[in-house]
Amino acid sequence: MKLGQLYAPRKAFGEALVELGAVEQRLVVLDADVGTSTQTSLFRDAYPDRYYQVGIAEQNMISMAAGMAAVGLIPFCSTFAVFAARRALDQVALSVAYPRLNVKINGSYGGAPTGKAGATHQAFEDLAVMRAIPNMTVLAPADAVETRLAVFAAVAHDGPVYLRTVRCDVPTIFDESHPFEIGKAYRLCEGDDIAIFSTEITTAKALAAADELAAEGIHARVVHFPTLKPLDEVEVIAASVDIGRIITVEDHNIIGGLGGAVAETLSEKAPCRLRRLGIRDCFGESGDYEAFFSKYGLNTENLTACAREFVRQARASS
């Protein structure tokens, strides 16, 4: 896959399952009647005897997966993020996380890019919900390359994992040598004027903002967080100590997502000035997702403007 190439993470998810299915015979896939949308249909076609179409019954799907994990299988459940984090939450918490069973959950169609389905299908709280569940690991990869690696890492990890994937095509920012590791953040740009923390598809926007800022003489450290739990606190503290100004950006509610996780770490271990860009405690709406991002300040232009103003104020007060 070439850098800059547009590719949908949901497709990379389905392809990774097929690839893993050839070498991990314990892998089974459960889907809640959204196989074409989440691309688990690729696994269905390759391994029909290890694919379970449960229908629109997400709670049952999670309970089935718990039973399968209890007898040594590695079940990967797939549904839309809103249904995984809301409808099936009790089963996720008590049937999977409490006994720490080896169940993986794909929350597809995460965030704003859900076509025009609107507020009922836009998950802006799924990462916060899953972060709050004990024993749960939470992943939000940035592109198709990292999604593939995250699927492999999730299956290799012993314990519950929530993986967020998105519907839309996104630019490829990593090459095949990307050393993905659960719990690790990645510095994609170095700078000492401001730190921009991003996750999932907002990382491409953070990189674009860094380029625009560099042209103005503002040097941004861009740190990508594909793991929301466990959070890479070393990178958070380093940015606080080295720079003292951090902006977080995410396609998620600022309560409990990346911004919330960073604020928790900073307040306890390394306080500094922080600004959070994301969905500000509201439901979504129908429409083109890039138009949604622009309306809610999650586009490159607003991120650049916020960073510029943040640095200007810091320089003026020094």
LUMZA-206766 format. One record per residue (C-alpha): x, y, z; residue in one letter. Coordinates in steps of 0.5 Angstrom, whole numbers, padded with zeros to 4 digits, always signed. Layout:
residues N
XYZA
...
***
This chain:
residues 318
+0000+0000+0000M
+0003+0007-0002K
+0003+0013+0003L
-0002+0017+0001G
-0007+0012-0002Q
-0014+0012+0000L
-0016+0006+0003Y
-0022+0004+0008A
-0020+0001+0015P
-0026-0003+0015R
-0024-0007+0009K
-0017-0007+0012A
-0020-0010+0018F
-0024-0016+0014G
-0017-0017+0010E
-0013-0018+0016A
-0018-0023+0019L
-0018-0027+0013V
-0010-0027+0013E
-0010-0029+0020L
-0015-0034+0019G
-0010-0038+0015A
-0005-0039+0021V
-0010-0038+0027E
-0015-0044+0027Q
-0018-0042+0034R
-0020-0035+0030L
-0028-0035+0029V
-0032-0029+0027V
-0039-0027+0029L
-0043-0022+0026D
-0049-0018+0028A
-0052-0017+0021D
-0047-0012+0018V
-0042-0017+0015G
-0042-0013+0008T
-0041-0006+0012S
-0036-0008+0017T
-0033-0013+0012Q
-0033-0019+0016T
-0036-0022+0009S
-0029-0023+0007L
-0028-0028+0013F
-0035-0031+0011R
-0033-0033+0004D
-0026-0035+0006A
-0028-0039+0012Y
-0035-0041+0012P
-0035-0046+0018D
-0032-0041+0023R
-0037-0035+0021Y
-0043-0034+0025Y
-0048-0029+0023Q
-0052-0028+0029V
-0057-0023+0026G
-0059-0016+0029I
-0058-0019+0036A
-0051-0016+0039E
-0052-0018+0046Q
-0053-0025+0044N
-0047-0025+0040M
-0043-0022+0046I
-0045-0028+0050S
-0044-0033+0045M
-0037-0030+0044A
-0036-0031+0051A
-0038-0038+0051G
-0033-0039+0045M
-0027-0036+0049A
-0029-0040+0055A
-0027-0047+0051V
-0021-0044+0048G
-0023-0041+0041L
-0021-0033+0040I
-0028-0030+0038P
-0028-0023+0034F
-0035-0020+0034C
-0036-0015+0029S
-0042-0009+0029T
-0043-0002+0029F
-0039+0002+0035A
-0046+0005+0037V
-0049-0002+0038F
-0042-0005+0041A
-0042+0001+0046A
-0049+0002+0048R
-0054-0004+0047R
-0049-0010+0049A
-0045-0006+0054L
-0048-0011+0060D
-0045-0017+0056Q
-0039-0014+0054V
-0038-0012+0062A
-0040-0018+0065L
-0040-0024+0061S
-0033-0022+0057V
-0029-0016+0061A
-0031-0019+0068Y
-0028-0026+0067P
-0023-0023+0063R
-0024-0028+0057L
-0021-0027+0050N
-0026-0024+0046V
-0024-0018+0041K
-0030-0013+0039I
-0030-0009+0033N
-0033-0003+0033G
-0034-0001+0026S
-0037+0006+0023Y
-0034+0009+0029G
-0035+0017+0030G
-0038+0022+0025A
-0036+0018+0018P
-0042+0013+0018T
-0045+0016+0011G
-0051+0020+0013K
-0054+0015+0018A
-0054+0021+0023G
-0054+0021+0031A
-0057+0014+0032T
-0051+0011+0028H
-0045+0016+0030Q
-0041+0013+0036A
-0038+0019+0040F
-0038+0016+0047E
-0035+0009+0045D
-0028+0010+0047L
-0030+0013+0053A
-0035+0007+0055V
-0030+0002+0053M
-0024+0005+0057R
-0028+0005+0063A
-0029-0002+0063I
-0024-0006+0067P
-0019-0011+0064N
-0021-0008+0057M
-0016-0006+0052T
-0018+0000+0047V
-0015+0001+0040L
-0016+0006+0035A
-0012+0006+0029P
-0010+0011+0024A
-0010+0008+0017D
-0011+0001+0014A
-0004-0001+0015V
-0004+0000+0022E
-0011-0003+0022T
-0008-0009+0020R
-0003-0009+0025L
-0008-0008+0030A
-0012-0014+0028V
-0006-0018+0029F
-0004-0015+0036A
-0011-0016+0038A
-0011-0023+0037V
-0005-0024+0040A
-0006-0021+0046H
-0009-0025+0052D
-0015-0021+0054G
-0021-0017+0052P
-0020-0012+0046V
-0024-0006+0043Y
-0022-0004+0036L
-0025+0002+0033R
-0025+0002+0025T
-0028+0007+0021V
-0033+0007+0014R
-0029+0012+0010C
-0023+0012+0006D
-0017+0015+0009V
-0010+0017+0007P
-0005+0012+0008T
+0000+0015+0013I
+0004+0009+0015F
+0008+0004+0011D
+0009-0004+0012E
+0015-0003+0017S
+0011+0001+0022H
+0012-0002+0029P
+0005-0003+0032F
+0005-0004+0039E
-0001-0004+0044I
+0000+0001+0049G
+0005+0005+0045K
+0004+0012+0042A
+0008+0015+0036Y
+0012+0021+0035R
+0011+0023+0027L
+0014+0030+0028C
+0019+0033+0032E
+0018+0040+0035G
+0018+0045+0041D
+0013+0050+0040D
+0007+0046+0041I
+0005+0038+0042A
-0001+0036+0038I
-0004+0029+0040F
-0008+0025+0036S
-0012+0019+0035T
-0015+0015+0029E
-0017+0019+0023I
-0015+0025+0026T
-0008+0024+0026T
-0008+0025+0018A
-0011+0032+0020K
-0006+0033+0025A
+0000+0032+0020L
-0003+0037+0015A
-0004+0042+0021A
+0004+0041+0023A
+0006+0042+0015D
+0002+0049+0015E
+0005+0051+0022L
+0012+0049+0020A
+0011+0054+0014A
+0009+0059+0019E
+0015+0058+0023G
+0012+0054+0028I
+0014+0047+0030H
+0009+0042+0032A
+0011+0035+0036R
+0005+0031+0033V
+0004+0024+0037V
-0001+0019+0035H
-0004+0015+0040F
-0007+0008+0037P
-0008+0006+0044T
-0013+0009+0048L
-0012+0004+0054K
-0007+0003+0056P
-0005+0010+0055L
+0003+0012+0053D
+0004+0016+0059E
+0011+0017+0058V
+0010+0021+0051E
+0004+0025+0055V
+0009+0027+0061I
+0015+0028+0056A
+0011+0033+0052A
+0009+0037+0058S
+0016+0037+0061V
+0019+0039+0054D
+0014+0044+0051I
+0008+0045+0056G
+0003+0046+0051R
-0002+0041+0048I
-0008+0040+0044I
-0011+0034+0043T
-0016+0032+0037V
-0021+0027+0036E
-0027+0024+0032D
-0030+0023+0039H
-0033+0026+0045N
-0028+0030+0049I
-0031+0027+0055I
-0027+0021+0056G
-0024+0020+0050G
-0016+0022+0048L
-0017+0029+0051G
-0020+0026+0057G
-0015+0021+0058A
-0009+0026+0057V
-0012+0031+0062A
-0013+0025+0067E
-0005+0024+0066T
-0003+0031+0066L
-0007+0033+0072S
-0004+0027+0077E
+0003+0027+0074K
+0005+0033+0070A
+0000+0039+0069P
+0001+0044+0063C
-0003+0048+0059R
-0008+0043+0055L
-0014+0045+0050R
-0018+0039+0047R
-0021+0039+0040L
-0027+0034+0039G
-0034+0033+0040I
-0036+0038+0045R
-0042+0033+0049D
-0047+0033+0044C
-0050+0028+0039F
-0049+0028+0031G
-0053+0030+0025E
-0054+0027+0018S
-0049+0030+0013G
-0042+0029+0009D
-0037+0027+0015Y
-0032+0033+0012E
-0038+0038+0013A
-0039+0035+0020F
-0032+0036+0022F
-0031+0043+0019S
-0038+0045+0023K
-0035+0042+0029Y
-0028+0045+0029G
-0025+0038+0027L
-0022+0040+0020N
-0014+0042+0019T
-0016+0049+0018E
-0019+0050+0025N
-0013+0045+0028L
-0008+0050+0025T
-0011+0056+0028A
-0012+0053+0035C
-0005+0051+0035A
-0003+0058+0032R
-0007+0062+0037E
-0004+0058+0043F
+0003+0059+0041V
+0002+0066+0040R
-0001+0067+0047Q
+0005+0063+0050A
+0010+0067+0046R
+0006+0074+0048A
+0007+0072+0056S
+0014+0070+0056S
***
